[in-house]
């Protein structure tokens, strides 16, 4: 069979009948031998938190057609970080295996606001704000997915056409008791915090999305389990085969404790500069490194190699993924120049403007400012004193400054080393 014909079937034909015994599935990522359903199942379930159920997924994989794999995103912010990419990476795995990736942009649901994990009502966004965010969000998502082989849909295309009567009928399929089974709703109710009625609509809308796009599988974070199960119920009522639920773990941030989030200052942004991205990833613990390998690269690290080499390899691969194949090795070479070879004066470093510094700086204040501005790492005063300043890690132009309360003055061109993995230059 010609490769082009196989490509055409493998991704673009949706629910077309299967071709007889294809030898290869061709996508833009690579030429891959067609895996058996059992082999696909083993690969696709690796790194997941829960699959409901593996038996159902195997039955779908045995159908001999590309499955429709749904991932819904609400573009409530313009930028995404590596935590957001865990589900995208899983969608990419399906795509490489010849299944149809369906990226659903919640241009309608984002104006309502997903209440998942919220202790209060999420502030609503205007549709204009959502569409601006969606443009940059998808640009970053396509650093992972093959854009030409991804079906992009907007749920406003059907929700904005629904009459009030249709909305009432849809609401009539779900009980208030079902909605209050959600842990975040129950927690807020027990605490006497308000729950707005429009928030109760969100799981119903997410579920109806699955009906509209006839999803075979829906991918989401562990916090999306309830909403995805609603989708299964609605599909069953509509006479559709029920989607398989595939939920992914929430990725811990650089601190190894809280989930990755901009608000916690422990994130790696997809659009971070190559050197910044590489440097942030070099700060993860050895224990967290294994999890990053699995969830962000879909592979296990070489347990026989040195942890430092493994961490450099992780940072290099992720940097290359988002900035091109040459960016990772270049960032690694720059990191080696700065930290392995101790040649900070000649290295490319994050720059901090002298004009932005407050007057009468102490060593503690300067160190905290440098970590936050250059690396988006918010550290407590106690942590800075015990782990960085008094230990001699903090150095100004090669000279240790170990008194947190001491006054310090910096000039243009000065280099402040914060740790083995972080340093800045003042301009």
C-alpha positions as a Markdown table, in Angstrom:
| # | Residue | x | y | z |
|---|---|---|---|---|
| 1 | Unk | 0.0 | 0.0 | 0.0 |
| 2 | Unk | 1.4 | 3.5 | -0.8 |
| 3 | Unk | 2.5 | 5.4 | 2.2 |
| 4 | Unk | 0.4 | 8.5 | 1.2 |
| 5 | Unk | -2.7 | 6.4 | 1.2 |
| 6 | Unk | -1.9 | 5.0 | 4.6 |
| 7 | Unk | -1.3 | 8.5 | 5.9 |
| 8 | Unk | -4.6 | 9.6 | 4.5 |
| 9 | Unk | -6.5 | 6.8 | 6.3 |
| 10 | Unk | -4.5 | 6.8 | 9.5 |
| 11 | Unk | -5.4 | 10.3 | 10.5 |
| 12 | Unk | -7.8 | 12.2 | 8.3 |
| 13 | Unk | -10.6 | 9.8 | 7.6 |
| 14 | Unk | -12.3 | 9.8 | 10.9 |
| 15 | Unk | -14.8 | 7.0 | 11.0 |
| 16 | Unk | -14.0 | 5.5 | 7.7 |
| 17 | Unk | -13.8 | 1.8 | 7.3 |
| 18 | Unk | -10.4 | 0.2 | 8.1 |
| 19 | Unk | -8.0 | -0.7 | 5.3 |
| 20 | Unk | -6.9 | -4.3 | 5.1 |
| 21 | Unk | -3.7 | -5.1 | 7.0 |
| 22 | Unk | -1.8 | -1.8 | 6.7 |
| 23 | Unk | 1.9 | -2.2 | 7.3 |
| 24 | Unk | 2.7 | 1.4 | 8.5 |
| 25 | Unk | 0.9 | 4.3 | 10.0 |
| 26 | Unk | 2.5 | 7.5 | 8.7 |
| 27 | Unk | 2.4 | 10.8 | 10.6 |
| 28 | Unk | 4.6 | 13.8 | 10.4 |
| 29 | Unk | 6.4 | 12.7 | 13.6 |
| 30 | Unk | 7.8 | 9.5 | 12.3 |
| 31 | Unk | 7.2 | 6.2 | 10.4 |
| 32 | Unk | 6.0 | 3.7 | 13.0 |
| 33 | Unk | 5.2 | 0.1 | 12.5 |
| 34 | Unk | 1.5 | -0.4 | 13.2 |
| 35 | Unk | 1.1 | -1.7 | 16.8 |
| 36 | Unk | -1.3 | -4.4 | 17.8 |
| 37 | Unk | -4.2 | -3.2 | 20.0 |
| 38 | Unk | -2.6 | -4.9 | 23.0 |
| 39 | Unk | 0.7 | -3.0 | 22.3 |
| 40 | Unk | -1.1 | 0.3 | 21.9 |
| 41 | Unk | -3.0 | -0.3 | 25.2 |
| 42 | Unk | 0.3 | -0.9 | 27.1 |
| 43 | Unk | 1.8 | 2.3 | 25.7 |
| 44 | Unk | -1.2 | 4.5 | 26.1 |
| 45 | Unk | -2.0 | 3.6 | 29.7 |
| 46 | Unk | 1.6 | 4.2 | 30.8 |
| 47 | Unk | 1.8 | 7.3 | 33.1 |
| 48 | Unk | -2.0 | 7.6 | 33.5 |
| 49 | Unk | -3.7 | 8.0 | 36.9 |
| 50 | Unk | -6.9 | 6.1 | 36.0 |
| 51 | Unk | -8.4 | 4.5 | 32.9 |
| 52 | Unk | -12.1 | 3.6 | 32.9 |
| 53 | Unk | -11.7 | 1.1 | 31.7 |
| 54 | Unk | -8.7 | -0.6 | 30.1 |
| 55 | Unk | -11.0 | -3.4 | 28.9 |
| 56 | Unk | -13.2 | -0.8 | 27.1 |
| 57 | Unk | -10.2 | 0.9 | 25.5 |
| 58 | Unk | -8.8 | -2.4 | 24.2 |
| 59 | Unk | -12.2 | -3.2 | 22.7 |
| 60 | Unk | -12.2 | 0.2 | 20.9 |
| 61 | Unk | -8.6 | -0.3 | 19.7 |
| 62 | Unk | -9.7 | -3.6 | 18.2 |
| 63 | Unk | -12.3 | -1.8 | 16.0 |
| 64 | Unk | -9.7 | -1.2 | 13.3 |
| 65 | Unk | -10.5 | 2.4 | 12.8 |
| 66 | Unk | -8.9 | 5.6 | 14.2 |
| 67 | Unk | -10.5 | 6.6 | 17.5 |
| 68 | Unk | -11.6 | 10.1 | 18.2 |
| 69 | Unk | -9.6 | 11.3 | 21.2 |
| 70 | Unk | -10.9 | 14.4 | 22.9 |
| 71 | Unk | -9.0 | 16.9 | 24.9 |
| 72 | Unk | -10.9 | 20.0 | 26.0 |
| 73 | Unk | -9.1 | 23.2 | 27.1 |
| 74 | Unk | -10.5 | 26.5 | 28.4 |
| 75 | Unk | -8.1 | 29.3 | 27.4 |
| 76 | Unk | -8.5 | 31.3 | 30.6 |
| 77 | Unk | -4.9 | 32.5 | 30.2 |
| 78 | Unk | -2.7 | 33.1 | 27.2 |
| 79 | Unk | 0.3 | 31.0 | 28.3 |
| 80 | Unk | 0.7 | 27.4 | 29.2 |
| 81 | Unk | 3.3 | 25.6 | 31.3 |
| 82 | Unk | 4.6 | 22.1 | 31.4 |
| 83 | Unk | 1.8 | 21.1 | 33.8 |
| 84 | Unk | -0.7 | 21.8 | 31.0 |
| 85 | Unk | 1.3 | 19.7 | 28.5 |
| 86 | Unk | 0.9 | 16.3 | 30.4 |
| 87 | Unk | -2.5 | 15.8 | 28.7 |
| 88 | Unk | -1.3 | 17.2 | 25.4 |
| 89 | Unk | 1.6 | 14.7 | 25.5 |
| 90 | Unk | -0.9 | 11.8 | 25.9 |
| 91 | Unk | -3.0 | 13.2 | 23.1 |
| 92 | Unk | 0.2 | 13.3 | 21.0 |
| 93 | Unk | 0.8 | 9.6 | 21.7 |
| 94 | Unk | -2.6 | 8.7 | 20.3 |
| 95 | Unk | -1.9 | 10.9 | 17.3 |
| 96 | Unk | 1.4 | 9.2 | 16.6 |
| 97 | Unk | -0.4 | 5.8 | 16.7 |
| 98 | Unk | -2.8 | 7.0 | 14.0 |
| 99 | Unk | -5.8 | 8.1 | 16.0 |
| 100 | Unk | -7.7 | 11.4 | 15.5 |
| 101 | Unk | -6.7 | 14.1 | 17.9 |
| 102 | Unk | -9.7 | 16.4 | 18.6 |
| 103 | Unk | -8.6 | 19.6 | 20.5 |
| 104 | Unk | -11.7 | 21.2 | 21.8 |
| 105 | Unk | -11.4 | 24.9 | 22.6 |
| 106 | Unk | -13.9 | 26.0 | 25.3 |
| 107 | Unk | -14.6 | 29.4 | 23.9 |
| 108 | Unk | -18.1 | 29.1 | 25.5 |
| 109 | Unk | -17.2 | 27.3 | 28.7 |
| 110 | Unk | -14.3 | 29.6 | 29.4 |
| 111 | Unk | -16.7 | 32.5 | 29.7 |
| 112 | Unk | -18.5 | 30.5 | 32.4 |
| 113 | Unk | -15.4 | 29.4 | 34.3 |
| 114 | Unk | -14.5 | 25.8 | 35.3 |
| 115 | Unk | -15.2 | 25.5 | 39.1 |
| 116 | Unk | -12.9 | 22.5 | 39.4 |
| 117 | Unk | -10.7 | 22.8 | 42.4 |
| 118 | Unk | -11.9 | 26.3 | 43.1 |
| 119 | Unk | -12.7 | 27.5 | 46.6 |
| 120 | Unk | -14.7 | 30.4 | 45.2 |
| 121 | Unk | -16.4 | 31.4 | 42.0 |
| 122 | Unk | -14.0 | 32.0 | 39.1 |
| 123 | Unk | -14.2 | 35.5 | 37.6 |
| 124 | Unk | -15.9 | 35.4 | 34.2 |
| 125 | Unk | -14.0 | 36.3 | 31.0 |
| 126 | Unk | -15.4 | 38.1 | 28.0 |
| 127 | Unk | -15.5 | 36.1 | 24.7 |
| 128 | Unk | -13.0 | 38.6 | 23.2 |
| 129 | Unk | -10.5 | 37.8 | 26.0 |
| 130 | Unk | -11.1 | 34.1 | 25.5 |
| 131 | Unk | -10.4 | 34.2 | 21.8 |
| 132 | Unk | -7.2 | 36.2 | 22.2 |
| 133 | Unk | -6.0 | 33.6 | 24.8 |
| 134 | Unk | -7.1 | 30.8 | 22.5 |
| 135 | Unk | -4.8 | 32.0 | 19.7 |
| 136 | Unk | -1.7 | 31.9 | 21.8 |
| 137 | Unk | -2.8 | 28.8 | 23.6 |
| 138 | Unk | -3.1 | 26.8 | 20.4 |
| 139 | Unk | 0.1 | 28.2 | 19.0 |
| 140 | Unk | 1.9 | 26.7 | 22.0 |
| 141 | Unk | -0.1 | 23.4 | 21.9 |
| 142 | Unk | 1.0 | 22.9 | 18.4 |
| 143 | Unk | 4.6 | 22.7 | 19.6 |
| 144 | Unk | 3.5 | 19.2 | 20.8 |
| 145 | Unk | 0.7 | 18.2 | 18.4 |
| 146 | Unk | 0.9 | 18.1 | 14.6 |
| 147 | Unk | -1.4 | 21.0 | 13.6 |
| 148 | Unk | -2.2 | 19.6 | 10.2 |
| 149 | Unk | -3.4 | 16.4 | 11.7 |
| 150 | Unk | -5.4 | 17.9 | 14.6 |
| 151 | Unk | -9.1 | 18.6 | 14.4 |
| 152 | Unk | -9.8 | 21.9 | 16.3 |
| 153 | Unk | -13.4 | 22.6 | 17.4 |
| 154 | Unk | -15.0 | 25.3 | 19.4 |
| 155 | Unk | -17.9 | 24.5 | 21.7 |
| 156 | Unk | -19.5 | 27.9 | 21.2 |
| 157 | Unk | -20.4 | 26.5 | 17.7 |
| 158 | Unk | -23.2 | 24.5 | 19.3 |
| 159 | Unk | -23.9 | 26.1 | 22.7 |
| 160 | Unk | -24.6 | 29.5 | 21.1 |
| 161 | Unk | -27.2 | 27.9 | 18.9 |
| 162 | Unk | -29.2 | 26.2 | 21.7 |
| 163 | Unk | -32.6 | 27.6 | 22.7 |
| 164 | Unk | -33.5 | 28.0 | 26.3 |
| 165 | Unk | -35.9 | 25.1 | 25.9 |
| 166 | Unk | -33.0 | 22.8 | 24.8 |
| 167 | Unk | -30.9 | 24.0 | 27.7 |
| 168 | Unk | -33.7 | 23.1 | 30.2 |
| 169 | Unk | -34.1 | 19.7 | 28.6 |
| 170 | Unk | -30.4 | 19.1 | 28.9 |
| 171 | Unk | -30.4 | 20.2 | 32.6 |
| 172 | Unk | -33.3 | 17.8 | 33.2 |
| 173 | Unk | -31.0 | 14.8 | 32.6 |
| 174 | Unk | -28.8 | 15.6 | 35.7 |
| 175 | Unk | -29.9 | 15.9 | 39.3 |
| 176 | Unk | -28.7 | 18.4 | 41.9 |
| 177 | Unk | -27.7 | 15.4 | 44.0 |
| 178 | Unk | -25.3 | 14.3 | 41.3 |
| 179 | Unk | -23.8 | 17.7 | 41.0 |
| 180 | Unk | -23.3 | 17.9 | 44.8 |
| 181 | Unk | -21.3 | 14.7 | 44.7 |
| 182 | Unk | -18.4 | 16.8 | 43.4 |
| 183 | Unk | -15.9 | 17.2 | 46.1 |
| 184 | Unk | -15.2 | 20.9 | 45.5 |
| 185 | Unk | -19.0 | 21.8 | 45.4 |
| 186 | Unk | -19.5 | 19.8 | 48.6 |
| 187 | Unk | -16.6 | 21.4 | 50.4 |
| 188 | Unk | -17.8 | 24.9 | 49.5 |
| 189 | Unk | -21.3 | 24.1 | 50.6 |
| 190 | Unk | -20.2 | 22.6 | 53.9 |
| 191 | Unk | -18.0 | 25.7 | 54.5 |
| 192 | Unk | -21.0 | 28.0 | 53.9 |
| 193 | Unk | -19.4 | 29.4 | 50.7 |
| 194 | Unk | -21.6 | 30.3 | 47.8 |
| 195 | Unk | -22.0 | 28.2 | 44.6 |
| 196 | Unk | -23.4 | 30.1 | 41.7 |
| 197 | Unk | -26.0 | 28.2 | 39.6 |
| 198 | Unk | -24.0 | 28.7 | 36.4 |
| 199 | Unk | -21.2 | 26.7 | 37.9 |
| 200 | Unk | -23.5 | 23.7 | 38.1 |
| 201 | Unk | -23.8 | 23.9 | 34.4 |
| 202 | Unk | -20.1 | 23.4 | 33.7 |
| 203 | Unk | -20.0 | 19.5 | 34.1 |
| 204 | Unk | -23.1 | 19.3 | 31.9 |
| 205 | Unk | -21.6 | 21.4 | 29.2 |
| 206 | Unk | -18.3 | 19.5 | 29.2 |
| 207 | Unk | -20.3 | 16.3 | 29.0 |
| 208 | Unk | -22.3 | 17.5 | 26.1 |
| 209 | Unk | -19.1 | 18.4 | 24.2 |
| 210 | Unk | -18.4 | 14.7 | 24.1 |
| 211 | Unk | -21.8 | 14.0 | 22.5 |
| 212 | Unk | -21.2 | 16.7 | 19.9 |
| 213 | Unk | -17.8 | 15.4 | 18.8 |
| 214 | Unk | -18.6 | 11.7 | 19.3 |
| 215 | Unk | -15.6 | 11.1 | 21.5 |
| 216 | Unk | -14.2 | 7.6 | 21.9 |
| 217 | Unk | -11.8 | 8.7 | 24.6 |
| 218 | Unk | -11.5 | 11.8 | 26.7 |
| 219 | Unk | -8.3 | 12.9 | 28.3 |
| 220 | Unk | -8.1 | 15.2 | 31.3 |
| 221 | Unk | -6.5 | 15.7 | 34.7 |
| 222 | Unk | -7.5 | 13.8 | 37.8 |
| 223 | Unk | -9.6 | 16.8 | 38.7 |
| 224 | Unk | -11.7 | 16.3 | 35.6 |
| 225 | Unk | -12.9 | 12.8 | 36.5 |
| 226 | Unk | -16.4 | 13.8 | 37.5 |
| 227 | Unk | -17.0 | 15.9 | 34.4 |
| 228 | Unk | -15.8 | 13.2 | 32.0 |
| 229 | Unk | -18.1 | 10.7 | 33.7 |
| 230 | Unk | -21.0 | 13.1 | 33.0 |
| 231 | Unk | -20.0 | 12.9 | 29.3 |
| 232 | Unk | -20.3 | 9.1 | 29.4 |
| 233 | Unk | -23.8 | 9.3 | 30.9 |
| 234 | Unk | -25.0 | 11.8 | 28.2 |
| 235 | Unk | -23.5 | 9.7 | 25.4 |
| 236 | Unk | -25.3 | 6.7 | 26.7 |
| 237 | Unk | -28.6 | 8.6 | 26.7 |
| 238 | Unk | -28.0 | 9.7 | 23.1 |
| 239 | Unk | -27.4 | 6.1 | 22.0 |
| 240 | Unk | -23.7 | 6.6 | 21.4 |
| 241 | Unk | -20.9 | 4.3 | 22.5 |
| 242 | Unk | -19.5 | 5.7 | 25.8 |
| 243 | Unk | -16.2 | 7.3 | 25.9 |
| 244 | Unk | -13.3 | 5.8 | 27.8 |
| 245 | Unk | -12.1 | 8.0 | 30.7 |
| 246 | Unk | -8.4 | 8.6 | 30.8 |
| 247 | Unk | -7.2 | 10.9 | 33.5 |
| 248 | Unk | -3.6 | 12.1 | 33.9 |
| 249 | Unk | -1.7 | 13.0 | 37.1 |
| 250 | Unk | -1.4 | 16.6 | 38.1 |
| 251 | Unk | 2.3 | 17.6 | 37.6 |
| 252 | Unk | 4.2 | 18.9 | 40.6 |
| 253 | Unk | 6.1 | 22.1 | 40.1 |
| 254 | Unk | 9.8 | 22.8 | 40.6 |
| 255 | Unk | 9.3 | 22.8 | 44.4 |
| 256 | Unk | 8.2 | 19.1 | 44.2 |
| 257 | Unk | 5.2 | 19.8 | 46.5 |
| 258 | Unk | 2.5 | 21.9 | 45.0 |
| 259 | Unk | 1.1 | 21.4 | 41.5 |
| 260 | Unk | 2.8 | 23.4 | 38.8 |
| 261 | Unk | 1.2 | 26.9 | 38.7 |
| 262 | Unk | 2.1 | 30.4 | 37.8 |
| 263 | Unk | 0.5 | 31.6 | 41.1 |
| 264 | Unk | 2.9 | 29.4 | 43.0 |
| 265 | Unk | 6.0 | 30.5 | 41.1 |
| 266 | Unk | 7.1 | 26.9 | 40.5 |
| 267 | Unk | 6.4 | 26.6 | 36.8 |
| 268 | Unk | 8.2 | 26.1 | 33.5 |
| 269 | Unk | 6.5 | 28.0 | 30.7 |
| 270 | Unk | 6.3 | 26.5 | 27.3 |
| 271 | Unk | 7.4 | 29.9 | 25.9 |
| 272 | Unk | 10.3 | 30.4 | 28.5 |
| 273 | Unk | 13.6 | 31.3 | 26.7 |
| 274 | Unk | 15.7 | 28.2 | 26.1 |
| 275 | Unk | 18.4 | 29.0 | 28.7 |
| 276 | Unk | 15.7 | 29.9 | 31.2 |
| 277 | Unk | 13.8 | 26.7 | 30.6 |
| 278 | Unk | 16.9 | 24.5 | 30.8 |
| 279 | Unk | 18.0 | 26.2 | 34.0 |
| 280 | Unk | 14.6 | 25.8 | 35.7 |
| 281 | Unk | 14.6 | 22.1 | 34.8 |
| 282 | Unk | 18.1 | 21.6 | 36.3 |
| 283 | Unk | 16.6 | 22.8 | 39.6 |
| 284 | Unk | 14.3 | 19.8 | 40.0 |
| 285 | Unk | 15.1 | 17.1 | 42.6 |
| 286 | Unk | 16.3 | 13.7 | 41.6 |
| 287 | Unk | 13.0 | 12.2 | 42.8 |
| 288 | Unk | 10.9 | 14.6 | 40.7 |
| 289 | Unk | 13.1 | 14.0 | 37.7 |
| 290 | Unk | 11.8 | 10.5 | 37.2 |
| 291 | Unk | 8.2 | 11.8 | 37.2 |
| 292 | Unk | 9.1 | 14.5 | 34.7 |
| 293 | Unk | 10.6 | 11.8 | 32.4 |
| 294 | Unk | 7.5 | 9.7 | 32.5 |
| 295 | Unk | 4.8 | 12.5 | 32.2 |
| 296 | Unk | 6.6 | 14.9 | 29.9 |
| 297 | Unk | 8.6 | 12.6 | 27.7 |
| 298 | Unk | 6.7 | 9.3 | 28.1 |
| 299 | Unk | 9.9 | 7.4 | 28.9 |
| 300 | Unk | 11.9 | 6.2 | 31.9 |
| 301 | Unk | 15.3 | 7.6 | 32.6 |
| 302 | Unk | 18.4 | 5.4 | 32.4 |
| 303 | Unk | 18.7 | 4.1 | 36.0 |
| 304 | Unk | 22.3 | 3.1 | 35.4 |
| 305 | Unk | 23.4 | 6.7 | 34.4 |
| 306 | Unk | 24.6 | 9.4 | 36.7 |
| 307 | Unk | 21.6 | 11.5 | 38.0 |
| 308 | Unk | 23.3 | 14.8 | 36.9 |
| 309 | Unk | 23.7 | 13.5 | 33.3 |
| 310 | Unk | 20.1 | 12.3 | 33.4 |
| 311 | Unk | 18.9 | 15.7 | 34.5 |
| 312 | Unk | 20.8 | 17.4 | 31.8 |
| 313 | Unk | 19.4 | 15.0 | 29.2 |
| 314 | Unk | 15.8 | 15.7 | 30.5 |
| 315 | Unk | 16.3 | 19.5 | 30.3 |
| 316 | Unk | 17.9 | 19.2 | 26.9 |
| 317 | Unk | 15.1 | 17.1 | 25.4 |
| 318 | Unk | 12.3 | 19.3 | 26.8 |
| 319 | Unk | 14.1 | 22.5 | 25.6 |
| 320 | Unk | 14.5 | 21.0 | 22.1 |
| 321 | Unk | 10.9 | 20.0 | 22.0 |
| 322 | Unk | 9.7 | 23.6 | 22.5 |
| 323 | Unk | 12.4 | 25.5 | 20.8 |
| 324 | Unk | 13.8 | 23.3 | 18.0 |
| 325 | Unk | 16.4 | 20.5 | 18.0 |
| 326 | Unk | 19.4 | 22.8 | 18.2 |
| 327 | Unk | 18.1 | 24.8 | 21.2 |
| 328 | Unk | 18.5 | 21.9 | 23.7 |
| 329 | Unk | 22.2 | 21.2 | 23.1 |
| 330 | Unk | 22.9 | 25.0 | 22.9 |
| 331 | Unk | 21.2 | 25.5 | 26.3 |
| 332 | Unk | 23.1 | 22.6 | 27.8 |
| 333 | Unk | 26.4 | 24.0 | 26.5 |
| 334 | Unk | 25.6 | 27.4 | 28.0 |
| 335 | Unk | 24.7 | 25.8 | 31.3 |
| 336 | Unk | 27.9 | 23.9 | 31.4 |
| 337 | Unk | 29.8 | 27.1 | 30.7 |
| 338 | Unk | 28.1 | 28.9 | 33.5 |
| 339 | Unk | 28.1 | 26.3 | 36.2 |
| 340 | Unk | 30.2 | 23.2 | 35.3 |
| 341 | Unk | 33.1 | 25.3 | 34.1 |
| 342 | Unk | 32.6 | 28.2 | 36.5 |
| 343 | Unk | 33.0 | 30.7 | 33.7 |
| 344 | Unk | 30.1 | 33.0 | 34.6 |
| 345 | Unk | 31.7 | 36.2 | 33.2 |
| 346 | Unk | 31.5 | 34.8 | 29.6 |
| 347 | Unk | 28.1 | 33.1 | 30.0 |
| 348 | Unk | 24.7 | 34.2 | 28.9 |
| 349 | Unk | 22.8 | 35.0 | 32.0 |
| 350 | Unk | 19.3 | 36.3 | 32.9 |
| 351 | Unk | 19.6 | 40.1 | 33.2 |
| 352 | Unk | 18.2 | 42.4 | 35.9 |
| 353 | Unk | 18.0 | 46.1 | 35.4 |
| 354 | Unk | 19.6 | 48.2 | 38.1 |
| 355 | Unk | 16.8 | 50.7 | 37.6 |
| 356 | Unk | 14.3 | 48.1 | 39.0 |
| 357 | Unk | 16.2 | 47.6 | 42.2 |
| 358 | Unk | 15.1 | 49.3 | 45.4 |
| 359 | Unk | 17.5 | 51.5 | 47.3 |
| 360 | Unk | 19.4 | 50.3 | 50.4 |
| 361 | Unk | 19.5 | 46.7 | 49.4 |
| 362 | Unk | 20.4 | 43.9 | 51.8 |
| 363 | Unk | 21.9 | 40.7 | 50.7 |
| 364 | Unk | 18.7 | 38.9 | 51.6 |
| 365 | Unk | 16.5 | 41.4 | 49.6 |
| 366 | Unk | 18.8 | 41.3 | 46.6 |
| 367 | Unk | 18.9 | 37.5 | 46.6 |
| 368 | Unk | 15.1 | 37.2 | 46.9 |
| 369 | Unk | 14.6 | 39.8 | 44.1 |
| 370 | Unk | 17.0 | 38.0 | 41.8 |
| 371 | Unk | 15.4 | 34.6 | 42.2 |
| 372 | Unk | 11.9 | 36.0 | 41.7 |
| 373 | Unk | 12.6 | 38.3 | 38.7 |
| 374 | Unk | 15.0 | 36.0 | 36.8 |
| 375 | Unk | 13.6 | 32.6 | 37.6 |
| 376 | Unk | 10.1 | 33.2 | 38.9 |
| 377 | Unk | 11.0 | 31.3 | 42.1 |
| 378 | Unk | 9.5 | 32.7 | 45.2 |
| 379 | Unk | 11.5 | 31.6 | 48.2 |
| 380 | Unk | 11.0 | 32.4 | 51.9 |
| 381 | Unk | 13.5 | 34.4 | 53.9 |
| 382 | Unk | 14.2 | 31.4 | 56.0 |
| 383 | Unk | 15.0 | 29.3 | 53.0 |
| 384 | Unk | 17.2 | 31.9 | 51.5 |
| 385 | Unk | 19.2 | 32.4 | 54.7 |
| 386 | Unk | 19.7 | 28.7 | 55.5 |
| 387 | Unk | 20.1 | 27.2 | 52.1 |
| 388 | Unk | 21.8 | 29.9 | 50.1 |
| 389 | Unk | 23.3 | 32.8 | 51.9 |
| 390 | Unk | 24.9 | 31.5 | 55.0 |
| 391 | Unk | 26.1 | 28.4 | 53.2 |
| 392 | Unk | 28.2 | 30.5 | 50.8 |
| 393 | Unk | 26.2 | 29.8 | 47.7 |
| 394 | Unk | 25.4 | 33.4 | 47.0 |
| 395 | Unk | 28.5 | 35.2 | 45.5 |
| 396 | Unk | 28.9 | 38.6 | 44.0 |
| 397 | Unk | 31.6 | 38.6 | 41.3 |
| 398 | Unk | 33.0 | 35.4 | 42.8 |
| 399 | Unk | 33.1 | 36.7 | 46.4 |
| 400 | Unk | 30.8 | 35.0 | 49.0 |
| 401 | Unk | 28.3 | 37.2 | 50.8 |
| 402 | Unk | 27.1 | 35.4 | 53.8 |
| 403 | Unk | 25.5 | 38.0 | 56.0 |
| 404 | Unk | 21.8 | 38.3 | 55.1 |
| 405 | Unk | 21.4 | 41.7 | 56.7 |
| 406 | Unk | 24.5 | 43.3 | 55.2 |
| 407 | Unk | 24.0 | 46.2 | 52.8 |
| 408 | Unk | 25.1 | 45.5 | 49.2 |
| 409 | Unk | 25.6 | 47.7 | 46.2 |
| 410 | Unk | 25.7 | 46.4 | 42.6 |
| 411 | Unk | 26.9 | 47.9 | 39.4 |
| 412 | Unk | 26.2 | 47.2 | 35.7 |
| 413 | Unk | 28.1 | 44.1 | 34.6 |
| 414 | Unk | 28.2 | 42.6 | 38.1 |
| 415 | Unk | 27.3 | 38.9 | 38.3 |
| 416 | Unk | 25.4 | 37.5 | 41.3 |
| 417 | Unk | 25.6 | 33.7 | 41.7 |
| 418 | Unk | 22.6 | 32.4 | 43.6 |
| 419 | Unk | 23.3 | 28.7 | 43.6 |
| 420 | Unk | 25.0 | 26.0 | 41.5 |
| 421 | Unk | 22.2 | 26.4 | 39.0 |
| 422 | Unk | 21.2 | 30.0 | 39.1 |
| 423 | Unk | 23.0 | 33.3 | 38.4 |
| 424 | Unk | 22.1 | 36.7 | 37.1 |
| 425 | Unk | 23.9 | 39.7 | 35.5 |
| 426 | Unk | 22.9 | 43.3 | 36.4 |
| 427 | Unk | 22.5 | 45.9 | 33.6 |
